[in-house]
Amino acid sequence: MRLRISARKSDLARLQAYMVGDALKEKNPEIEIEYRFRESLGDKNLTDPLWKIPEKGVFTEDFFGELLRGETDLVVHSWKDLPTEHKSETVIAATLPRADQRDLLLVKKSHFDKIKSSKTLNVFSSSPRREHNLTGFFKEHLPFGLEHVKFESVRGNMLTRVRKLIESPETDGLIVAKAAFDRLFSASLPEFMEGQQQLRQYFQELNWVVLPLSVNPNAAAQGALAVEVLKTRTDLLEVLNTIHDPETFHCAQKERDVLSSFGGGCHQKIGIAVLSRPYGRITILKGQTDGGQILDKKELEQKNPAPQFVADELWSSDVTAEREALKTYQIPTGTKGLYVARSEAWPADLKWSDFVWTAGLKTWKNLSQKGIWVHGCAESLGEQEEARLDILAGEKLTWAKLSHEEGYDSAQANMTLVPTYTLKAQQNKNSLQGKKFFFWSSGSQFLKAAEENPEILSQHHASGPGNSHQVIRAYLENKKSYDPKNLHVFLDQEDWRKQCTK
């Protein structure tokens, strides 16, 4: 079989087409591939913001015509560029595993003093979604004491946009899709080397932040590739199924369906992220509709649905704790990244210039207001959430976790515990007797309660998705009476009470 694969001419679009072609040849070695690259309407009009261009599918519609005329066999798109309306003649027949769907903020190091003195951040982005969701976040989570955030339109491929940032005397930052840089920096073909080297040079002048999905959910299907073919090409549908990733497809399509329910289009101030995790699917929706409705939802669709009980049968670990900083601590030699469990874990005398990742947004905010540059966070989903910074950093990062002296080692094999304070937790005085569903915010508290009250082990238990869940599961799995249906994950204690109270 000889296949013609079409895509846009930009480095990123060509690279994505090669990714699909390579995946097909790996599964089907007999296939021969011809690549066809061309400009789209969106590549020719670099003046107007995309949401102001009246035509739909400015990066994709020209290729739809090629499919209809039989000039190509399949087209590889960035899925977020496709209109949300379904076409009767074509179908998205495959997608590869999704790249990082988060956005990335780049800020010029040379402008730090300017930003601090003016208390204003001027940032390149043509996205109404980003402007709506990030303005308030930047004021509280960047170490500049910002009072104003101004967005400016920018167009062009990734290299062009970064170059415009570097050369602009007024603009301080740029927001882009992280997947684009991860893919470009991972390219190994000679044709991409010049652009890759230029981007690396530019990155030396920039600090960056991976923007959290809980604040700034992605554009629908961002980070996912769409392989479009004619519905009548049943021969291609069968071949493409060999490279298809169903979970990526489900999550990206659900995001597009949600956006479509509000009218679709890149003019929308709406972000929608669907995350697949071992314990279920998380949906995050934030923004504002054309009619002015404020959207703010974060929910977990559990793989193991939890039962409901009357309020008196529920018990939660409302723990208070005394913390005292340790006089000495030792960060291992060679550590390049610090995972900070909470802001109190940051030693007052610590000077750090490498990577910082926090457990959640509250810790991020507290550190930022101390003048510390934070590169992103695990969004309270647990330490097993990968930071995925190695490609941007240009090296394999070794991590250490700042926490209390009885903290647990991270699920990440290369994260070493560095105790920086002692923790004296006060046991919840509410009786466990008669309770049937327990929510634990501390693994150590669960272990103590389980030893003192073994009768609770046969009941239902829940926690957030982080270390507490890992500790509880490991303990229960050692018990012969353990039933995995009795262990549940919730986003937080409020979510647990809301879903589990009759």
Helices and strands as residue ranges (DSSP letters): E 2-8, H 11-27, E 32-38, H 41-44, G 50-52, H 61-68, E 74-78, G 79-81, E 90-94, E 103-108, G 109-111, H 112-118, E 120-124, H 128-141, E 148-152, H 158-167, E 173-177, H 178-186, G 190-192, H 193-203, E 206-210, E 225-230, H 234-240, H 246-261, E 269-277, E 280-288, E 294-302, G 311-313, E 314-316, E 320-325, E 337-340, G 343-345, E 355-358, H 361-368, E 376-377, H 390-393, E 399-404, E 415-426, E 437-440, H 443-452, G 454-458, E 460-463, H 467-477, G 484-486, E 487-489, H 493-500
